[in-house]
Amino acid sequence: MHPQRRRAITVLGCLLGLVVLAPGRADAHAEIRETSPAPRAEVAALGPIDMIFWSEVLSGTLTVSDLDGEIRSATGRPDGDFVLRFEVEPVTDPGTYRIDVAYVSADGDRNARAWTVTVDEGGDVPERLTPPEIVPTRESGNATVTVAAGAVLFACTAVLVALVLRRARNRLDELEPDPEPTP
């Protein structure tokens, strides 16, 4: 294979590796971290519903329904970048209710989640969630991607430096006159 073609393939491979492994916003999709009331909770009344996310969330809609159909609906209002608050008219009739939430991530993707909550006179009173003071961080899974991307970037830089030095050495060799003249 021609040396220039080999270099071009090497450079393209390094660039492709950077694109694939580059650290970025891995948690762009808003994933729910905590809800109040929690899934399968037993509460005295179902009123305001709070949700905290692992990443930014822009908006959301919520419906609360029983076995007969929809009862209440609400639009979530962001409270900071990571919390949606839904002001739902209180539900006090005993029974199991399904909460369906549709929300939009900061990257524009639409997501949905559903869970059930039981309303019973002896149930707990759900507390309002406090918005996090700092950005919530997820498990360290993104650190592996960051380290891998750094390693690929280092390897590509080393390859490019080696190619530039080799080309410079070849050009210097071409400029030096031969010590023995040819007849």
Secondary structure, DSSP 8 states (H G I E B T S, - for coil): --HHHHHHHHHHHHHHHHHHH----TT-S--EEEEES-TT-EES-B--EEEEESS-EEEEEEEEEETTEEEEEEEEEESSSSEEEE----B-SSEEEEEEEEEEETTS-EEEEEEEEEE-TTSB--------SS-----THHHHHHHHHHHHHHHHHHHHHHHHHHHHHHHHHHHS--SS---
